[in-house]
Amino acid sequence: MVRMCAFPGCFNRQKAVRLRPRALSPEERLTFHRFPLNDPERLRLWLLAVHRDTSLPIQCLEVLRLCSEHFSRDDFKSDEGNVRRYLKSTAVPVLFLKTENSGSVDAVLLPSTGQSLN
């Protein structure tokens, strides 16, 4: 089963190990993360971030994943020597938009946070 990112407009897919490009560092690897089903408040924030109904049944959410491009570097636990990347228990997705003309990255946080990275 091919995993796709559940973020609207994101077309990242998890490829078979043999088809994945070699990353220079763990921070550059594309990883996929499950929704926090055991943390109702954070789950609500994730669902709002991906524009999904917050009353969706858990069974529908078990298969959804978000790719690492929607989290800031601070959202990941630092574990030198570990190949896997783990999210902190406080991580909430942030939308990163690449503008095609400038190649720059604009970050837009959830409206409920009232913060901006710009």
C-alpha positions as CSV (number, residue, x, y, z in Angstrom):
1,M,0.0,0.0,0.0
2,V,1.4,3.4,-1.0
3,R,1.1,6.0,1.6
4,M,0.2,9.5,0.5
5,C,0.4,12.7,2.5
6,A,-3.1,13.8,3.8
7,F,-2.2,17.5,3.6
8,P,-4.3,19.2,1.0
9,G,-2.3,20.0,-2.1
10,C,0.7,17.8,-1.0
11,F,1.5,15.0,-3.5
12,N,4.3,13.4,-1.5
13,R,4.2,9.6,-1.5
14,Q,6.1,7.0,0.5
15,K,8.1,5.0,-1.9
16,A,9.6,1.5,-1.6
17,V,13.0,1.5,0.1
18,R,14.8,0.6,-3.1
19,L,13.2,3.6,-4.9
20,R,13.9,6.2,-2.3
21,P,16.6,8.8,-3.0
22,R,19.6,8.7,-0.7
23,A,19.3,11.7,1.7
24,L,22.4,13.5,2.9
25,S,21.2,13.7,6.5
26,P,18.2,12.4,8.5
27,E,16.7,16.0,8.5
28,E,16.5,15.8,4.7
29,R,14.7,12.5,4.6
30,L,11.0,12.5,3.8
31,T,9.1,10.7,6.6
32,F,5.5,10.0,7.2
33,H,3.7,10.4,10.6
34,R,0.5,9.0,12.0
35,F,-2.2,11.3,13.5
36,P,-2.1,11.5,17.3
37,L,-5.1,9.4,18.0
38,N,-4.4,9.2,21.7
39,D,-4.3,12.9,22.2
40,P,-7.7,14.4,21.5
41,E,-6.7,18.1,21.6
42,R,-3.7,17.7,19.4
43,L,-5.7,15.5,17.0
44,R,-8.2,18.3,16.7
45,L,-5.4,20.7,15.8
46,W,-4.0,18.3,13.2
47,L,-7.5,17.8,11.6
48,L,-8.0,21.5,11.5
49,A,-4.6,21.9,9.8
50,V,-5.5,19.4,7.1
51,H,-9.0,20.8,6.7
52,R,-10.8,17.6,7.8
53,D,-13.9,17.2,9.8
54,T,-13.0,17.0,13.5
55,S,-15.8,14.5,14.1
56,L,-14.4,11.9,11.7
57,P,-14.4,8.4,13.2
58,I,-11.1,7.0,14.4
59,Q,-11.2,4.2,11.9
60,C,-11.0,6.7,9.1
61,L,-8.0,8.4,10.7
62,E,-5.9,5.3,11.3
63,V,-4.7,5.2,7.7
64,L,-3.9,8.9,7.3
65,R,-0.3,10.1,7.4
66,L,1.4,13.5,7.1
67,C,4.8,13.9,5.6
68,S,7.6,15.6,7.4
69,E,7.5,18.7,5.1
70,H,4.6,20.0,7.2
71,F,6.5,20.2,10.4
72,S,9.3,22.5,11.5
73,R,12.7,21.2,12.5
74,D,11.9,22.0,16.1
75,D,9.0,19.5,16.0
76,F,11.4,16.6,15.8
77,K,13.2,14.9,18.6
78,S,17.0,15.1,18.2
79,D,18.5,11.7,18.5
80,E,22.0,11.5,17.0
81,G,22.8,8.2,15.4
82,N,19.2,7.1,15.1
83,V,17.9,6.6,11.5
84,R,14.3,7.1,12.4
85,R,12.8,10.6,13.0
86,Y,10.2,11.0,15.7
87,L,7.9,13.9,16.3
88,K,7.7,15.5,19.7
89,S,4.4,15.1,21.6
90,T,3.7,18.8,21.0
91,A,4.1,18.8,17.2
92,V,1.3,20.3,15.1
93,P,1.5,20.5,11.3
94,V,2.4,23.8,9.7
95,L,1.7,24.4,6.0
96,F,4.9,25.1,4.0
97,L,4.2,26.6,0.5
98,K,7.0,26.8,-2.0
99,T,6.5,29.6,-4.5
100,E,7.6,28.6,-7.9
101,N,8.9,31.9,-9.0
102,S,11.2,32.7,-6.1
103,G,11.8,29.2,-4.8
104,S,11.4,30.6,-1.3
105,V,9.3,29.0,1.4
106,D,6.5,30.8,3.1
107,A,5.1,29.3,6.3
108,V,1.5,29.8,7.4
109,L,0.5,28.7,10.9
110,L,-2.9,27.6,12.0
111,P,-5.2,30.6,12.5
112,S,-5.9,29.4,16.1
113,T,-2.3,29.9,17.1
114,G,-2.3,33.6,16.2
115,Q,1.4,33.3,15.3
116,S,3.3,33.8,12.1
117,L,6.8,32.7,11.0
118,N,7.0,35.3,8.2
